[in-house]
């Protein structure tokens, strides 16, 4: 459509030039005897349009491309920039016209022709630049502009609030530690529980398997505690993504739509979120981060629970579940002993501490 408009414009310009100047051009060139109809103005319209169209048809694509480039630039520009830039341009051109009126009466050609043209270009440019760069100050002069700025601030606050949404998945609800974290006040923002997560929890709670049924009921109890006893804002998302079957995929999609965080302790879901560019909070990562630091040479009291994989090894655990491998600890199974830390191993599965009995250390 735009190409047709450009071609029509070229035909109109060519026809106009032919109508106005072709008869004078024929007289000036003095071709001699030519048909009278060819020298008429109406024939000039056709000839001028044809000549200009044939001579510029190769420029049509370039002109269309330039127009589309200008169109894309204007569409991407904010409305306030265009509005106040155009207003400044109009005021600059009006000033140039008013200043140019007395200059046209001057007999000197420079002042009557060239100077008004220069003032038009200069004041038009300055007007556009002033209107564009002072748009924020000009907006504040109008009540509508002030209200618009308030609306923008409100939208910014709403966007920030949306960015603080914490979307809980099934595993982190059943785990239960999320309630303790909320109670400490370290987790801020709104907790969102999607309805499809609630349906999965209810399905687990109705399972015929005793272990699954207990896990599902524990998750529902945790949600009830968070909603009624803890000082956090809890929302239920009632929407669904019917084209997606997996609950984890729905969580990732919801986090993208709402610009929120997925709260989980599922290692695989964590990896999927990382691949999809979705922010994720992993409870297991948090637990590992807040575990007390143990350095080689420190002493601690532990209870040896069972024997280890290697000969004469004993296994003990800290309160947070960290496993301690006690060398020569097999003889102390079921006893509370003092041990000395020899080394600490940090793996993706967690942390492991190696130690030896303090009595053995003294003997050495």
Steps between C-alpha positions, in 0.01 A plus 500: 500500500778743589677422175184587304470829687860594416447414133181707492683794658773480232234494226327805648826693531601409147156592363506835680848586370396397148183708517689812616829487312484265195340758264768757596770239452375420148494869410845552646653209307322612180429155356327657202171363381361253752141389548299756693366237737855412602568859598184526709510501880285187523747300294771637726327335798529156343850549361635651824350224715638230267850649482535551876358155577734320258803697619437440872344151514830362638475742791158375616638217717751733665231758573270232646785366716576848630136563586473170684818577696359836606170331588670240724703771673191708572300200622775399745534854636295587813187705444619783726823533299308531174238734646732754659757474222228582245369785715852645526546466124170681435589786734844532339351516149243756615774722645701467177194606297430803719864609491518445125202727419687832547811357333309433176444873460875568499634567150826316562466143355700339779260628767180441303564144378796319656469625858131398546584151371793474741283621792231245413747211512681628812194588712317185391795288615543690828127482571493124450806445721369721782157334492655152493757552777271701731203262468515386863489857631219587259298197607511618862339831402170329423273322752447217252876462478533479878233234512677317221824504697316364802354226284848414378628480858204282592569275203864482606399399853263239363772364273739484797235321705446252218874440488495404872248216453617168639326208325507183711529159343372172645833371631579810705152499656526135605855561630361744758811712558340784304274569801800540731669733250185713474476515878851645527409781258785432256261428212325821392234568241188304412483123506296365212357150491367400156175307495659218298752453784212474747337239276824299494527522880140382538566212261803397709299531822232268355755239388458139609869490590539583870830687458368717214176564689689620806723724289199656327322565828815651647520738201138610551567557872807710415295716262231545762764608752659748260166654406351529850785526748790673326526873414536451124274584210373185327315500167342217304552510123184359345620497140632199314694418186288229348734444207776397745473168682794497742464698824867604493461639148193692613699650787773618263241651266322677787827642631573640153155656470503658848875574510525314833729256679448125514561371855599133496738236633471289184842476335359426152249788514783727609698407189198550272443847647864590439475387137175694449640818658257487795612616845497219755544476877618156612438413866782245495746766380384725783543219753854431380582871512398542864666186632764581762853515368720218627877528463766232535629482856169590666357274768137392534288250690319242287319169539623222274191338347628224274805365329629646174591351164870473573654285770471632856308811388205636697224732382351790698271790405467863598161649586467639145559152349863546402676164501820457700733212413694408814823311437549211744148574622350156462587411859298800624165417336218614730731720707546878528862594440714804434646512148748724321421610142769398254346617168177626341373391158239713319314324216188571294313255721597683817785521747696217662726535804788266580616473861680275745440437872665751730635226723675347200639841406649538849649153483675594179 
